[in-house]
């Protein structure tokens, strides 16, 4: 029995780690492919007088179960994907106007999307696109019991603020509400 309890715990831990790793890999592949599809769609729909070069950057907070976090707490893992697509025959600027410059699109949690042109990042050309990411996790929980049932209610809100290297910022907020009745 002792051997079964020890080996069972180790096997359960290994299975949990395998599920977490699989979820993270799946989320990463999903956002990378989605960023490429969005970049292709936007580049294809550009007009003839605009640059058809698009750099699409997607950031998404995905919920990944973690038993060490406890019951009802659902922090998120930030996944990111980007793609650069040039559609058509124009590989460089068409003219000197702003519309002919490559577009840079940043999307955070499908809630906040900002569009820039390449000249918006000239002063910070040697810096990464994202300067700082701030995440705030707040939550509350409540347990109720009576003669017939027990209820656990947990509410978690994660707010993400992303500051870009050109000084612009994006924000998003994702809520999780969990209710257990037994």
C-alpha positions in Angstrom: 0.0 0.0 0.0 2.8 2.4 0.8 4.5 1.7 -2.5 1.2 2.2 -4.3 0.6 5.5 -2.5 4.1 6.8 -3.3 4.2 5.7 -6.9 0.6 6.8 -7.4 1.5 10.3 -6.2 4.5 10.4 -8.5 2.5 9.2 -11.5 -0.2 11.8 -10.8 2.4 14.6 -10.6 3.9 13.5 -13.9 0.5 13.4 -15.5 -0.3 16.9 -14.3 3.0 18.2 -15.6 2.4 16.5 -19.0 -1.0 18.1 -19.2 0.3 21.6 -18.3 3.1 21.3 -20.9 0.7 20.1 -23.6 -1.7 23.0 -22.9 1.1 25.6 -23.1 2.4 24.1 -26.3 -1.1 24.0 -27.8 -1.8 27.6 -26.8 1.5 28.8 -28.3 0.9 27.0 -31.6 -2.6 28.4 -31.7 -1.6 32.0 -31.2 1.3 31.7 -33.6 -1.0 30.4 -36.4 -3.7 32.9 -35.5 -1.2 35.8 -35.8 -0.1 34.6 -39.2 -3.7 34.3 -40.5 -4.6 37.8 -39.2 -1.5 39.3 -40.8 -2.3 37.6 -44.2 -6.0 38.8 -44.0 -5.0 42.4 -43.3 -2.2 42.5 -45.9 -4.5 41.1 -48.5 -7.2 43.8 -47.8 -4.8 46.7 -48.1 -5.4 49.2 -50.9 -3.0 49.7 -53.9 -1.7 53.0 -52.4 -0.7 51.5 -49.1 2.1 49.2 -48.0 1.0 45.6 -48.0 3.6 44.7 -45.4 2.0 43.8 -42.0 3.7 42.9 -38.7 1.0 41.4 -36.5 1.7 40.8 -32.8 -0.8 39.0 -30.7 -0.6 38.6 -26.9 -3.1 36.5 -25.0 -3.5 35.5 -21.4 -4.6 31.9 -21.3 -5.9 30.0 -18.3 -3.7 27.0 -17.4 -4.7 24.9 -14.5 -2.0 24.6 -11.8 -2.7 22.5 -8.7 -0.1 24.3 -6.7 -2.1 27.5 -6.9 -5.0 26.1 -4.9 -8.7 25.6 -5.6 -10.5 28.5 -7.4 -7.4 30.6 -8.2 -6.9 30.7 -11.9 -3.9 32.8 -12.9 -3.1 33.0 -16.6 0.0 32.4 -18.7 0.9 35.0 -21.3 1.4 33.5 -24.8 2.5 35.5 -27.7 2.7 35.1 -31.4 3.8 37.3 -34.3 4.0 37.2 -38.0 5.2 39.5 -40.8 3.5 39.2 -44.2 4.2 41.1 -47.4 1.3 40.7 -49.8 1.7 41.7 -53.5 4.4 43.1 -55.6 5.5 46.0 -53.4 8.4 45.0 -51.1 9.4 48.5 -50.2 7.7 51.9 -49.6 5.5 53.0 -52.5 6.2 56.6 -51.8 7.2 58.8 -48.8 3.8 59.0 -47.2 2.8 57.5 -43.9 0.3 55.2 -45.6 3.0 53.5 -47.6 5.0 52.4 -44.5 4.6 48.9 -43.1 1.9 48.6 -40.5 2.6 47.2 -37.0 -0.5 45.9 -35.2 -0.4 44.9 -31.5 -3.4 42.9 -30.1 -3.8 42.1 -26.4 -6.4 39.5 -25.3 -8.6 40.4 -28.3 -9.7 43.4 -26.3 -7.2 46.1 -27.0 -5.7 46.5 -30.5 -3.4 49.3 -31.6 -2.1 50.1 -35.0 1.2 51.9 -35.8 3.4 52.6 -38.8 7.1 51.9 -38.9 8.0 55.5 -38.3 6.4 55.4 -34.9 9.3 53.2 -33.7 12.2 55.0 -35.4 13.5 56.5 -32.1 13.5 53.1 -30.4 14.7 51.0 -33.3 17.1 48.9 -31.3 14.7 48.1 -28.5 12.2 45.3 -28.2 8.6 46.1 -29.1 7.3 45.6 -25.5 9.1 47.5 -22.8 7.1 46.4 -19.8 4.2 44.1 -18.9 2.4 44.6 -15.6 -0.1 42.0 -14.3 -2.4 42.4 -11.3 -4.2 39.4 -9.9 -7.1 40.1 -7.5 -9.5 37.6 -6.2 -12.1 36.8 -3.5 -13.6 33.7 -2.2 -16.6 32.7 -0.2 -17.7 29.5 1.4 -21.3 28.9 2.5 -22.7 25.9 4.3 -26.2 24.9 5.5 -27.8 21.6 6.3 -28.3 20.6 2.7 -25.3 21.7 0.7 -22.0 23.6 0.7 -21.0 26.2 -1.8 -17.6 27.6 -2.8 -17.6 30.8 -4.9 -14.3 32.2 -6.2 -13.9 35.4 -8.4 -10.5 36.2 -9.9 -9.7 39.2 -12.1 -6.4 39.6 -13.9 -5.5 43.0 -15.4 -2.7 43.3 -17.8 -1.0 46.5 -18.9 1.5 46.4 -21.7 3.8 49.3 -22.4 5.4 49.5 -25.8 8.8 50.9 -26.6 7.3 53.9 -28.3 5.4 54.9 -25.1 2.0 53.6 -26.1 0.2 51.2 -23.8 -2.6 48.6 -24.0 -4.7 47.2 -21.3 -7.0 44.2 -20.8 -8.9 42.6 -18.0 -10.0 39.0 -17.8 -12.4 37.6 -15.2 -12.9 34.1 -13.9 -15.9 33.1 -11.8 -16.0 29.6 -10.3 -18.8 28.0 -8.4 -18.7 24.6 -6.7 -21.8 23.1 -5.1 -21.7 19.8 -3.2 
